[in-house]
Amino acid sequence: MKPKVYTCFCTDIIHEGHLNIIREAEKLGELTVGVLSDAEMIRYNRFPTKTTEERMEMIRELSGVSRVIEQKQIMYDEVIRSMKPDYVVHGDNWNDSAMQEIRKNILALLQEYGGELVEIPYTHNENVEKLDRQMREKLSMPEFRRGRLHKLLEMTPIVKTLEVHSGLTGLIAEKTIVAKGEAISQFDAMWISSLCDSTEKGKPDIELVDMTSRFRTIDDVLEVTTKPIIFDGDTGGLTEHFVYTVRSLERMGVSAVIIEDKTGLKKNSLFGTEIQQTQDTIENFCAKIAAGKRAQLSDDFMIIARIESLILERGQEDALERAGAYVKAGADGIMIHSRKKEPDEIFAFCDAFRAKDKKTPLVVVPSTFNTVTEEELAGHGVNIVIYANQMLRAAFPAMERVAKSILVNQRAFEADSDLMPIREIITLIDEL
């Protein structure tokens, strides 16, 4: 009987590097190829442009492959324990901490019964690098990126979304991956915040920065990333202006806009009732949502309604009444906000909303109630969690500390411990 050989691919294309792995694996025995499931591919920064079945069919057509299966977990426990392959074949590109954890997982499982890991040198040449670039470029195209948030909502328990305000912070959101035990985690989407965009430009958060300027921030992020973008649209402005914003965002490849049900000069929600803030009427805000939905041209784009009732201490009943009306008007999701330190009122809203509406996505921004976990939020029916300003808040104290150090010491040496080597920063940036 031939030895059993296993390898797994998480790719939408086959290039000569993959074919080389198959050739080498086939020499060892009867080859089974696993295709990583869609849900697990997105956990490791490879958003599929083809379905699992399409990718499995692509592998079936290759010479030398005896069997194709779906690998449902990025770690190999299930497949190795059920199949007990004599050899697991993998490229030698274990180039980050997450990949190292996968390698450890494979070796530990094989050690249980004496299996062997065979590592094939990764194929580096112009053709392979060109194909890899083409795949990245395809993922960044508006028509592919725009619908990705919808797909994420179908594939993952909760969409982890990180605030970005520049191309560099976009790259951090795009490329940061961690391994925790046998789980691999990364951010699924990016949030372009009005507060952070304004603050980065040294302007107050009162809708002073116009949409043309804010669109330039989107362009900077779109140019170097592939993940879906959720845009903070403040109040949406005048309804007549909002329809143009929807069209522009949709054309750029943004996945969703969130607008809040306030009127007048916009003030940050975290001030709550400390300053005068006016909530829009249900009728007016519904009309704005409906106008935006009529204006959009694709089914991919999402308009999410942000409810300020809890911020303004209007109570759960008002928040729930508004949520129902906004969904009826066409809203593709509901964002509920709170400035309380504990998540109790958020949980109460989510539970009551889910009792009536099982389908409409719920969005939460745990800035003040930041001890709550994603698992707890998902347990109350939350679909999207937005970490709305942590990147900007982390950058400011670090930069201020370094600036003070240089002034105090009249040189930069003492600030070195706070600085990341420029070489590590520029490795985030892909070269053509």
C-alpha angles and dihedrals in degrees: 000000000000118000115259115247127191134188131165130214129198100185141111093209135045118222133170092276091062091044090052091054090050092049092051093043092050090057089062098056143283107354126221116183121204122209112208113237121251092246092054095042091062089054089064105044098264109113108195119237090187129051121255090254092051090051092048090051090051090057094044090061092060121101116246097030113120098181140006123207136173114251102211098190129047089224114071102229098110098042097043095045092049098041102029094203118201089220134025111197122203139157116260092241097116089146105151140037093263092054090047089056090052090051091051089049092053094047093049092050094047091049090062091073107010102268121154134231112219114197118203119203110254114251112244118185140119095268095052093044091048092052091048090051091048091054091051091048091049091053090052095053114111095238092054098038099046096065095042096094091058089052093048090053088057096046109039134050092230131006109231109214126188128198115246129180104176143024091266095052087046089057090051090053090045099049108029109111127166134190116215112181105307095337125094117204137186139154116278101197144009131240120211103202126205090213094051095040091052094044092048087056092047093247130128118259096249101111087271093134104079125228093253090061093043091050088058089060089051090050091052090053096041092053096062105028141058105201123106119268127221110198126211103226096180107211092339088243120236113356089238089057096041093064090059091048090054092051092047095048092046092051092049092054099253111154102211146000123211117207126185126223098241132111136204125028105358117238126185112270094229089074087065112172093347088093133031110276125167123211116214120242117262090241095052095045092047089053090053092050092047092049091051092050091050090051098053117093104199133055090228101072118090130208110200121194118220115208118211098185095108092045090053092043094243092137140237096290092058091046093050093045090053093046092055093047094047093051089049089051090057106271111159093208144002125234115199118195135195137174095202118119092230125056096227097111091045090052090048092052094046093049093049092045093048091050087065103027120036096172115044111096117249121213125199132184109202098195098131099022090050099150091075116104128225089242091056092048092049088050088061093049100266114153104181128036117192122201089203109186111001096111093056093042090052094050098050101060091043093052093044091050092052093046091052091047092055091049094047096045098031090225138064100240097094091052093059094094089061094048132088115219109261089229090064092049096051092049086073089065116084118221121215 
